[in-house]
Every structure is written in structure tokens, then in C-alpha cells.
Amino acid sequence: MSSSRAAVFSEVRAQLGEGPVWDSDEQRLVWVDIDGQLVHVTSADGGSTRSYATPAPVGAAALHRGGDLLLAVGIGFARLSLDDGAIRPLVDAPGVDAAIARMNDGEVDPAGRYWAGTKAYDNTPGGGTLFRLDAGGHVETVLAGVTISNGLAWSRDGGTLYYVDTPTRSIQRFAFEMAGGTLGARAVHADTSALSGSPDGMTIDADGNLWVAFWGGWCVRCFSGADGSLLEEIALPVEQCSSVQFGGPELRTLFVTSASVGLDAQQLAGQPDAGRVHVVTPGAEGVATRAATV
């Protein structure tokens, strides 16, 4: 267990905080509240937050080359203007029923394509799909039959995609072909079934190691990108840790989103900062967040 101590970054409380994205150009954190249907943009010191309402649950947000944000929202993709809050729908993901499922976690690949997956509202096994948004607004189904599509990260050389389907309680890896954005051989990279909680959102550091938030685990864990071994565990004062991202001036601050949804009054009394973003400094350096070019 690491001695790194967590601190509250922002006093804004989310129902289901997710998807932290560090904007290095503007030195600010973008993150979402899925159930609250809000996109938050928080200043580097955590003291100021501008919030944007979305018309449906928003699973993730990404920086966009044009200065807007790209959203995985409802059952598809949209662009959010940070100037006036206007949301312009782009395209729906094929085969997703808005009454049954919604978009969840997303990430930009090294070629600038946006990947995001879905989950059924009732977490029906196999009810989710991983999609890829390509240039020109085409959406490709990449991986069907998942349950809760969550963390995505690419190896530093771009040859491997690491992926979390939360109920599998594992980090999976795929051989990745950059030019076409296609997946090859699949394997379990790290089996986390013996650990507390379930893997959720994920990011990669400059050394190629994976940092993973554990829902129900009260912690963030770091796994070797080479062999999947557990390298570090950092305790958090909240049970439902949902996602992670490095940021700050030198990319050495780890931002951790969390959730308050589903906690009763007694549980909330024991973890009053549930739903807030926390920060730790684990000693690792992150990599700069990519902007989508699609």
C-alpha cells in the first residue's frame, strides 16, 4: 500500500463522476457526471468549475482539435462548444436502444480516433459494445458482447490496446493495428479477481504502466504494462473510485473521480467526499492527453 495521501481537488459532488481528462493547453480538468448529465470544466487549482448540461447521460468527454469537446452521450457522439454550451449531435452508435443502454467510458487513440463503449442500464451480461468513431463521422463496431465497457489505454509504442470490461475483473490486452484501428490477438493482461473491488477507468504513465480505479475497492492500483504484475496500491477515502488521469503542470498529479450514487445516508456519513474528484501524487509521470481529430 502506498503512503501517497489523497486530497479533495474540487468541492463539486457528482452522482457518478467519471472520465477525467487533463487539458494541458488550458491547464484545467474536464470530467463528467454521468447520472447528473453534466460536463464539468475545473480550473487547475480546483476552485472554479463551469458546468454544461447534456440532454442524456454523458459517459465521457474528449478534447477536440477545434477547441470544443467531443462527447460520448446518450447512444452516440456529439460536440460541445465550451463558448456557449451548445451541443451538436454527430452520429448515433449502431444498434443501441436508448431505453436499454447508454454510452460509457471513452478514450482517444494515437491516431486521433475516438473509442467509446456502452453498457445496459441493468448491466445485462453481453449487453454492451465497444465502438470506434472514425474520420467523417463513421462509427465502427469493434467489440460486441461486452457488459460494462470501461477503461481504455494504448501502449507507448501503439501496438497494444489495454481494455477493461468491468465484470470480467481483469485487464485485457489486444494486439493493435494502428493504420486501420483494428484489434488482433486477445489475452488477459492482469487478473484482478483476488483483489477488492472491480477495475473501472484506466490510464497509462510515461513508463508504460497502467493505473486503474477500482469500483468498490477504495483504491487505485498500478499494474505493469509489461507483465500485468501489481506494482502499487493507493488507498482512497471513497469506495466507488471510477476513473483516473494524470495532469498538472508536469503531469505528476493523478486525478481520481468517484461516485456517490447508490450510497445510503450511513455510507455517505462515512465517506463525505464520495462523488468528488481526488488527487494523489504517486511519483509517476503521465502522458499528455490526446485530442480527437475525427
Residue pairs with C-beta under 8 A, 6 or more apart in sequence:
1 233
1 234
1 235
2 232
2 233
2 234
2 235
2 282
4 234
4 280
4 281
4 282
4 283
5 280
6 234
6 235
6 236
6 237
6 256
6 278
6 279
6 280
7 278
7 279
7 280
8 46
8 273
8 276
8 277
8 278
8 279
9 29
9 42
9 46
9 255
9 276
9 277
9 278
9 279
10 29
10 40
10 42
10 46
10 49
10 276
10 277
11 46
11 276
12 40
12 42
12 49
12 51
12 276
12 277
13 260
13 274
13 275
13 276
14 31
14 32
14 33
14 35
14 36
14 38
14 40
14 257
14 258
14 259
14 260
14 275
14 276
15 33
15 34
15 35
15 36
15 259
15 260
15 261
15 275
16 33
16 34
16 35
16 36
16 242
16 259
16 260
16 261
16 275
17 31
17 32
17 33
17 242
17 243
17 257
17 258
17 259
17 275
17 276
17 277
18 31
18 32
18 33
18 34
18 59
18 60
18 105
18 201
18 242
18 243
18 257
18 259
19 30
19 31
19 32
19 59
19 60
19 61
19 105
19 106
19 201
19 243
19 257
20 29
20 30
20 31
20 201
20 243
20 244
20 245
20 247
20 255
20 256
20 257
20 277
21 29
21 30
21 31
21 61
21 62
21 63
21 245
21 289
22 28
22 29
22 30
22 245
22 246
22 247
22 248
22 251
22 255
22 286
22 288
22 289
23 29
23 30
23 63
23 289
24 247
24 251
24 288
24 289
27 43
27 44
27 249
28 41
28 42
28 43
28 44
29 40
29 41
29 42
29 44
29 245
29 247
29 255
29 277
30 39
30 40
30 41
30 42
30 61
30 63
30 69
31 39
31 40
31 42
31 61
31 255
31 257
31 277
32 38
32 39
32 40
32 58
32 59
32 60
32 61
33 40
33 58
34 57
34 58
34 59
34 102
34 104
35 57
35 261
37 53
37 54
37 55
37 56
37 57
37 58
38 51
38 52
38 53
38 54
38 58
39 51
39 52
39 54
39 58
39 61
39 69
39 71
39 80
40 49
40 50
40 51
40 52
41 49
41 50
41 51
41 52
41 82
42 48
42 49
42 277
43 49
44 248
44 249
46 277
50 82
52 80
52 82
52 85
52 87
53 85
54 71
54 73
54 74
54 80
54 87
55 73
55 74
55 87
56 73
56 74
56 75
56 98
56 102
57 73
57 74
57 102
57 103
58 71
58 72
58 73
58 74
58 103
59 72
59 73
59 102
59 103
59 104
59 105
59 106
59 116
59 118
60 71
60 72
60 103
60 104
60 105
60 106
60 107
60 116
61 69
61 70
61 71
61 72
61 80
61 106
62 69
62 70
62 71
62 106
62 107
62 108
62 114
62 291
62 292
63 69
63 70
63 108
63 289
63 290
63 291
63 292
64 70
64 79
64 291
64 292
65 112
65 291
65 292
65 293
66 79
67 82
68 79
68 80
68 81
68 82
69 79
69 80
69 82
70 77
70 78
70 79
70 80
70 114
70 133
70 292
70 294
71 77
71 78
71 79
71 80
71 87
72 103
72 104
72 105
72 106
72 114
72 116
73 87
73 103
74 92
74 98
74 102
74 103
75 92
75 93
75 96
75 97
75 98
75 101
75 102
75 103
75 118
76 89
76 90
76 91
76 92
76 93
76 96
76 103
76 139
77 89
77 90
77 91
77 92
77 93
77 114
77 116
77 133
77 137
77 139
78 87
78 88
78 89
78 90
79 87
79 88
79 90
80 86
80 87
81 87
81 88
90 133
90 137
91 133
91 137
91 138
91 139
92 139
93 103
93 116
93 118
93 129
93 131
93 139
94 139
94 141
95 129
95 141
96 118
96 129
100 120
100 121
100 124
100 127
101 118
101 119
101 120
101 121
101 127
101 128
102 118
102 119
102 121
103 116
103 117
103 118
104 116
104 117
104 118
104 119
104 128
104 148
104 149
104 150
105 116
105 117
105 149
105 150
105 151
105 152
105 200
105 201
105 243
106 114
106 115
106 116
106 117
106 152
107 114
107 115
107 116
107 151
107 152
107 153
108 114
108 115
108 289
108 290
108 291
108 292
109 115
109 132
109 154
109 161
109 178
109 181
109 290
110 154
110 158
110 178
110 290
111 178
111 179
111 181
111 293
112 290
112 291
112 292
112 293
112 294
113 132
113 133
113 134
113 135
113 181
113 292
113 293
113 294
114 132
114 133
114 292
114 294
115 130
115 131
115 132
115 133
115 142
115 152
116 130
116 131
116 133
116 149
117 128
117 129
117 130
117 131
117 143
117 146
117 149
117 150
118 127
118 128
118 129
118 131
118 149
119 127
119 128
119 147
119 148
119 149
120 127
120 128
120 147
123 147
123 148
123 167
124 147
125 147
125 167
126 145
126 146
126 147
127 147
128 145
128 146
128 147
128 148
128 149
128 165
129 141
129 142
129 143
129 144
129 145
129 146
129 149
130 141
130 142
130 143
130 144
130 146
130 149
130 163
131 139
131 140
131 141
131 142
132 139
132 140
132 142
132 181
133 139
133 292
133 294
134 140
134 181
134 294
135 293
135 294
136 294
137 294
140 181
142 181
142 182
142 183
143 149
143 163
143 183
146 165
147 165
147 166
147 167
147 168
148 165
148 166
148 167
149 165
150 164
150 165
150 166
150 199
150 200
150 201
150 202
151 162
151 163
151 164
151 171
151 199
151 200
151 201
151 202
151 203
151 212
151 213
151 243
152 161
152 162
152 163
152 164
152 202
153 161
153 162
153 202
153 203
153 204
153 210
154 160
154 161
154 162
154 176
154 204
155 161
155 162
155 176
155 204
155 208
155 225
156 204
156 206
156 208
156 225
156 287
158 176
158 178
159 175
159 176
159 178
160 173
160 174
160 175
160 176
161 173
161 174
161 176
161 183
162 171
162 172
162 173
162 189
162 202
162 204
162 210
162 225
163 171
163 172
163 173
163 174
164 170
164 171
164 172
164 199
164 200
164 201
164 202
164 212
165 172
166 198
166 199
166 200
166 215
167 198
169 191
169 192
169 193
169 198
169 199
170 188
170 189
170 190
170 191
170 192
170 193
170 199
171 188
171 189
171 190
171 192
171 199
171 202
171 210
171 212
171 223
171 228
172 186
172 187
172 188
172 189
173 186
173 187
173 188
173 189
174 183
174 184
174 185
174 186
175 183
175 184
175 185
176 182
176 183
176 184
177 183
177 184
188 228
189 223
189 228
190 210
190 223
190 228
190 229
190 230
191 228
192 198
192 199
192 212
192 214
192 221
195 214
195 217
195 221
195 230
196 214
196 216
196 217
196 218
196 219
197 214
197 215
197 216
197 217
197 218
197 219
197 241
198 214
198 215
198 216
198 217
199 212
199 213
199 214
199 215
200 212
200 213
200 214
200 215
200 241
200 242
200 243
201 212
201 213
201 242
201 243
201 244
201 257
202 210
202 211
202 212
202 213
202 243
202 244
203 210
203 211
203 244
203 245
203 246
203 286
204 210
204 211
204 225
204 286
204 287
205 211
205 222
205 246
205 284
205 285
205 286
205 287
206 251
206 284
206 285
206 286
206 287
207 225
207 284
207 285
208 225
208 226
209 222
209 223
209 224
209 225
209 231
209 284
210 222
210 223
210 224
210 225
211 220
211 221
211 222
211 244
211 246
211 254
211 282
211 284
212 220
212 221
212 222
212 223
212 244
213 220
213 241
213 242
213 243
213 244
213 256
213 257
214 220
214 221
214 241
215 240
215 241
215 242
215 259
216 239
216 240
217 239
217 241
218 235
218 236
218 237
218 238
218 239
218 241
219 233
219 234
219 235
219 236
219 241
220 233
220 234
220 236
220 241
220 244
220 254
220 256
220 280
221 230
221 232
221 233
221 234
222 230
222 231
222 232
222 233
222 234
222 282
222 284
223 229
223 230
223 231
224 231
232 282
234 254
234 280
234 282
236 256
236 258
236 278
236 280
237 271
237 273
237 278
238 258
238 271
238 273
238 274
238 275
238 276
238 278
239 263
239 267
239 271
239 274
240 258
240 259
240 260
240 261
240 262
240 263
240 274
241 256
241 257
241 258
242 257
242 258
242 259
243 256
243 257
244 254
244 255
244 256
244 257
245 254
245 255
245 286
245 289
246 252
246 253
246 254
246 255
246 284
246 285
246 286
246 287
247 253
247 255
247 286
247 289
250 285
251 285
251 286
251 287
251 288
252 281
252 283
252 284
252 285
252 286
253 279
253 280
253 281
254 279
254 280
254 281
254 282
254 284
254 286
255 277
255 278
255 279
256 277
256 278
256 279
256 280
257 277
258 273
258 274
258 275
258 276
258 277
258 278
259 274
259 275
260 268
260 274
260 275
261 275
263 271
263 274
267 274
268 274
